[in-house]
Amino acid sequence: MRSSETPTSSGAPTDADGPAPTRGPADAGHPANAGGPAPADRAARRAVTVFPVLVLAAGLVGLLFPDTFSGYGTDVPYLLGLVMFCMGLTMSLDDFKGVARRPWVVLLGLVAHYVIMPGLGWLVAHLLHLSPALAAGVILVGCAPSGTASNVVTYLARGDVALSVSVATVSTVLAPLLTPPLTLLLAGQYLPVDAGSMVTDILKTVLLPVIAGLVVRLVAGRYVGRVLGAMPWLSSLAIAAIVAVVVAGSAHALKSAALTVLLAVVIHNGCGLALGYGCGRLARLGRPASRAMAFEVGMQNSGLAASLATAHFSPLAALPAAVFSVWHNISGAVVAAWMARRTPADRG
């Protein structure tokens, strides 16, 4: 997330999980609101309200009219590439400077994310006795990088937005190195995993589009700034299309597996949020940083998980990612509102 007055001005990052706001006036992530909600607050709340509704509507359309979308499974990687290119357009070199300022805290966030969520995914799949396809899908969601939708809820929770941005950025850059081997290790017992091919797919659909967007931003920043306000909505539409395609591809199976998938997603996400926050507190981080840790651990780039599951497993394996895409935005907004009311962020 980049410094800006409102979430929809130049610098509103987006990713496979929806639009996120720009950083508030302070690195702690939240401006004073003595005179009522700030424009950034209103835009952030609108993002976490509109995006889940849009994605849920897309899922319902895919469920009711599967034949309309069932032939577009091969287009999912291109849609994800568009989303990640939009994310790159909103990035700047300042995002990487934040890592240099607090390398050990960022490293803690990365380790927590790539240990807790993959492990939870495997545990949930085991305890719920999920089918091989659903188990692989849940684990793949856990092995995905952080979603920058976590930035918006960190902001609303009065958390450390700078830390949230740094962890989300680095986890995305490291995804080609970490997501495939973790998926092979934990999901290989359920379905065959071609880790090498997965590395190539992540490079093509995530890392290269992000780098391309960043380069365009650096070279033609003046012109890019004029269209950045539309990037969150363009990304949201692309993710909605991904969800519609994923749901359409397994519409018949969804009718019998919906409750099981929802239960798995709720447990996975909820435990991730709780353990992420607990990890921050155990490391003696202040409340703002611990709140950022909660959302960086518990919220995932579910669009990437859906794309990889569709390409490497089956449409059914992509269902957990589609459901996660809706649920973690809802749960994140609720938890953020509770945190913001419970304790002022500046009390540590």
C-alpha distance (Angstrom), angle and dihedral (degrees) to the residues before:
residue distance angle dihedral
M1 . . .
R2 3.72 . .
S3 3.79 131.6 .
S4 3.75 111.5 -89.7
E5 3.77 140.2 132.2
T6 3.76 97.5 -112.9
P7 3.77 135.3 25.1
T8 3.76 92.9 -117.9
S9 3.78 99.2 51.8
S10 3.78 125.6 88.3
G11 3.71 107.2 -43.3
A12 3.77 107.1 34.7
P13 3.75 102.9 141.5
T14 3.70 121.9 -147.3
D15 3.72 133.3 -173.0
A16 3.69 142.1 166.5
D17 3.74 90.6 -59.1
G18 3.74 102.8 53.8
P19 3.78 141.1 -84.1
A20 3.78 121.0 -36.8
P21 3.78 130.1 -162.5
T22 3.74 128.1 -114.0
R23 3.76 121.8 -105.4
G24 3.75 118.7 -78.1
P25 3.79 123.1 -122.9
A26 3.79 92.3 -79.2
D27 3.75 131.2 47.9
A28 3.75 88.6 -121.9
G29 3.73 82.3 72.4
H30 3.77 108.8 -124.1
P31 3.79 132.5 85.1
A32 3.73 124.3 -144.2
N33 3.74 112.4 -89.1
A34 3.77 103.1 -164.6
G35 3.78 92.4 133.6
G36 3.79 96.4 45.1
P37 3.79 133.8 -79.5
A38 3.79 114.2 -18.5
P39 3.82 119.3 -127.9
A40 3.81 88.7 -106.5
D41 3.80 90.3 53.7
R42 3.78 92.7 50.7
A43 3.79 92.9 47.1
A44 3.80 91.7 46.5
R45 3.79 92.8 51.0
R46 3.79 90.0 46.6
A47 3.80 90.0 52.6
V48 3.80 94.8 52.1
T49 3.81 90.3 45.4
V50 3.79 102.3 44.1
F51 3.80 99.1 39.4
P52 3.84 98.1 58.7
V53 3.80 90.2 45.6
L54 3.80 91.0 50.9
V55 3.81 93.0 48.2
L56 3.80 92.6 44.8
A57 3.80 90.0 51.3
A58 3.81 90.2 50.2
G59 3.78 90.2 51.2
L60 3.79 91.8 51.2
V61 3.80 90.9 49.6
G62 3.81 90.0 50.7
L63 3.80 90.2 49.1
L64 3.80 95.2 48.4
F65 3.81 96.9 40.3
P66 3.82 105.3 29.7
D67 3.79 95.2 155.1
T68 3.80 89.9 61.8
F69 3.82 93.3 61.0
S70 3.79 105.7 21.6
G71 3.80 94.0 94.2
Y72 3.80 95.3 57.1
G73 3.80 100.5 71.8
T74 3.80 92.2 112.6
D75 3.82 89.9 57.4
V76 3.81 94.3 62.5
P77 3.85 94.6 89.2
Y78 3.81 90.3 52.6
L79 3.80 91.2 50.8
L80 3.80 90.0 49.8
G81 3.80 90.3 48.1
L82 3.81 88.9 54.7
V83 3.80 90.5 51.7
M84 3.79 92.8 49.7
F85 3.81 91.7 46.7
C86 3.81 88.0 55.1
M87 3.79 88.2 50.6
G88 3.80 90.5 52.4
L89 3.80 90.5 51.7
T90 3.80 89.6 59.3
M91 3.81 95.2 49.2
S92 3.78 129.5 94.3
L93 3.79 136.6 -176.2
D94 3.81 88.4 -100.5
D95 3.80 88.0 74.3
F96 3.79 89.5 65.3
K97 3.81 93.3 43.8
G98 3.79 87.7 63.5
V99 3.80 88.5 63.2
A100 3.80 91.3 55.0
R101 3.80 91.6 51.5
R102 3.82 94.9 56.2
P103 3.80 107.9 14.7
W104 3.80 96.9 158.7
V105 3.78 95.0 50.0
V106 3.81 90.8 48.1
L107 3.81 89.5 47.7
L108 3.80 89.5 52.1
G109 3.80 89.6 52.8
L110 3.80 91.8 49.5
V111 3.80 94.1 48.1
A112 3.80 91.6 46.7
H113 3.79 91.5 49.2
Y114 3.79 97.4 47.4
V115 3.82 94.1 42.0
I116 3.81 103.9 39.0
M117 3.80 101.8 42.6
P118 3.83 98.4 43.7
G119 3.80 89.8 45.6
L120 3.79 92.1 48.1
G121 3.80 90.5 48.5
W122 3.79 91.2 55.0
L123 3.81 92.2 45.0
V124 3.82 93.8 49.2
A125 3.81 91.4 48.4
H126 3.81 90.1 50.2
L127 3.81 97.4 45.4
L128 3.81 94.7 45.9
H129 3.82 92.5 44.4
L130 3.79 91.0 -130.2
S131 3.78 121.3 -169.1
P132 3.82 114.3 -98.8
A133 3.81 93.2 -101.4
L134 3.80 95.1 48.3
A135 3.81 92.0 42.6
A136 3.80 91.4 53.0
G137 3.80 89.8 47.0
V138 3.81 94.0 51.8
I139 3.80 91.7 47.2
L140 3.80 91.4 48.0
V141 3.81 90.2 54.2
G142 3.79 88.0 53.5
C143 3.80 92.2 50.2
A144 3.81 93.8 52.0
P145 3.82 121.4 102.2
S146 3.78 124.1 -101.6
G147 3.76 117.5 -73.2
T148 3.78 118.2 -127.4
A149 3.77 88.1 -134.0
S150 3.79 79.9 82.8
N151 3.80 87.5 70.9
V152 3.79 93.6 64.7
V153 3.80 94.8 51.0
T154 3.81 91.0 44.7
Y155 3.79 86.8 55.5
L156 3.80 92.7 48.6
A157 3.82 90.5 46.8
R158 3.82 90.6 55.2
G159 3.77 88.6 -114.7
D160 3.80 134.1 148.8
V161 3.79 100.6 -75.5
A162 3.81 94.4 179.5
L163 3.81 89.9 59.1
S164 3.80 90.9 45.5
V165 3.80 91.3 53.6
S166 3.80 93.1 47.2
V167 3.80 94.6 50.4
A168 3.82 93.1 44.9
T169 3.80 92.0 48.7
V170 3.80 96.6 48.0
S171 3.80 94.0 42.1
T172 3.80 88.6 55.2
V173 3.81 92.7 49.1
L174 3.82 90.8 49.3
A175 3.81 95.1 45.5
P176 3.84 94.9 98.5
L177 3.81 89.0 56.9
L178 3.80 99.3 41.8
T179 3.80 111.5 27.4
P180 3.85 98.7 60.4
P181 3.84 98.4 47.9
L182 3.80 92.2 43.9
T183 3.80 90.3 50.0
L184 3.80 90.7 48.5
L185 3.80 91.7 49.2
L186 3.80 97.2 47.6
A187 3.81 105.6 25.6
G188 3.79 98.7 34.6
Q189 3.80 90.5 89.0
Y190 3.80 89.5 61.7
L191 3.81 104.1 39.1
P192 3.82 136.2 0.3
V193 3.81 110.8 -87.9
D194 3.81 121.9 -157.3
A195 3.80 98.2 -158.2
G196 3.80 94.2 179.0
S197 3.78 93.1 54.9
M198 3.80 89.6 45.4
V199 3.81 90.5 55.4
T200 3.80 89.6 53.6
D201 3.79 92.3 48.7
I202 3.81 93.2 50.3
L203 3.79 90.7 48.8
K204 3.81 91.1 51.2
T205 3.80 99.5 41.4
V206 3.81 101.6 33.1
L207 3.78 118.7 15.7
L208 3.81 100.7 37.6
P209 3.84 94.5 46.4
V210 3.82 90.5 47.8
I211 3.81 91.5 50.0
A212 3.81 90.8 46.0
G213 3.80 91.1 51.7
L214 3.80 91.9 48.1
V215 3.81 91.8 49.7
V216 3.80 91.5 49.6
R217 3.81 89.0 49.5
L218 3.81 91.6 51.3
V219 3.81 94.7 45.3
A220 3.80 100.4 39.5
G221 3.79 103.4 19.8
R222 3.80 93.8 143.7
Y223 3.79 92.6 59.0
V224 3.79 95.5 37.5
G225 3.79 90.2 55.0
R226 3.79 90.1 63.8
V227 3.80 93.5 62.1
L228 3.80 102.5 32.8
G229 3.78 91.7 97.0
A230 3.79 88.8 68.2
M231 3.81 95.4 49.1
P232 3.83 97.8 85.9
W233 3.79 91.3 52.7
L234 3.80 93.8 44.7
S235 3.80 89.2 51.7
S236 3.80 91.5 46.7
L237 3.79 91.5 53.5
A238 3.80 91.1 48.7
I239 3.80 91.7 51.0
A240 3.79 90.9 46.8
A241 3.81 88.0 54.0
I242 3.82 90.4 50.5
V243 3.80 91.1 52.0
A244 3.81 91.7 48.2
V245 3.81 91.1 52.1
V246 3.82 93.4 45.6
V247 3.80 93.6 48.9
A248 3.80 92.4 45.0
G249 3.80 90.5 52.9
S250 3.80 92.2 60.6
A251 3.79 102.5 22.0
H252 3.79 94.0 133.3
A253 3.80 94.4 49.5
L254 3.80 91.5 45.4
K255 3.78 92.3 64.5
S256 3.80 90.8 63.8
A257 3.81 99.0 32.7
A258 3.81 101.2 40.8
L259 3.81 97.6 101.8
T260 3.79 93.0 44.7
V261 3.80 92.4 50.3
L262 3.81 92.1 46.6
L263 3.81 91.7 50.0
A264 3.80 91.4 49.8
V265 3.80 91.9 48.9
V266 3.81 94.5 47.3
I267 3.82 92.6 50.0
H268 3.81 93.0 44.2
N269 3.79 94.6 48.8
G270 3.80 96.4 39.9
C271 3.79 94.8 49.8
G272 3.80 90.1 45.8
L273 3.80 92.0 54.5
A274 3.81 92.5 47.5
L275 3.81 96.0 45.0
G276 3.80 92.2 44.7
Y277 3.79 91.1 55.1
G278 3.78 91.5 43.9
C279 3.79 90.8 51.1
G280 3.79 90.2 55.2
R281 3.78 93.1 49.6
L282 3.82 92.6 46.7
A283 3.81 87.8 53.8
R284 3.83 87.8 53.7
L285 3.77 93.5 -114.9
G286 3.79 117.6 155.5
R287 3.78 121.8 -103.4
P288 3.84 94.4 -96.8
A289 3.82 92.2 54.5
S290 3.81 92.1 42.1
R291 3.79 90.1 53.2
A292 3.79 89.7 52.0
M293 3.80 88.8 50.1
A294 3.80 90.7 52.3
F295 3.78 93.4 56.7
E296 3.80 95.9 38.4
V297 3.79 89.7 55.1
G298 3.80 99.4 38.0
M299 3.82 100.6 42.4
Q300 3.79 120.6 69.1
N301 3.79 141.7 -167.3
S302 3.79 89.8 -107.1
G303 3.80 92.3 170.1
L304 3.80 89.5 65.4
A305 3.80 90.1 46.7
A306 3.81 90.6 51.7
S307 3.79 91.8 49.3
L308 3.81 93.9 48.5
A309 3.80 93.2 44.2
T310 3.80 91.3 51.4
A311 3.80 92.6 48.3
H312 3.82 99.6 40.8
F313 3.80 106.2 26.2
S314 3.80 124.0 13.1
P315 3.82 141.5 -69.4
L316 3.81 88.1 -96.2
A317 3.80 90.5 57.7
A318 3.81 88.7 55.1
L319 3.81 93.1 58.4
P320 3.83 96.0 85.6
A321 3.80 89.1 55.0
A322 3.81 92.0 50.0
V323 3.80 92.1 50.2
F324 3.81 91.6 43.2
S325 3.80 89.5 54.1
V326 3.80 90.2 62.6
W327 3.79 100.4 34.1
H328 3.80 101.2 49.1
N329 3.79 91.7 54.5
I330 3.80 90.5 52.5
S331 3.81 95.5 44.8
G332 3.79 91.5 42.5
A333 3.79 92.4 54.2
V334 3.82 92.1 47.8
V335 3.81 93.9 48.2
A336 3.81 91.2 44.9
A337 3.80 91.6 53.2
W338 3.80 90.5 49.0
M339 3.80 92.6 49.1
A340 3.80 93.1 47.3
R341 3.81 91.7 53.8
R342 3.80 96.6 40.5
T343 3.79 103.1 60.0
P344 3.81 133.8 -0.1
A345 3.79 108.8 -111.3
D346 3.79 94.1 -128.1
R347 3.81 93.6 67.3
G348 3.81 91.5 78.9
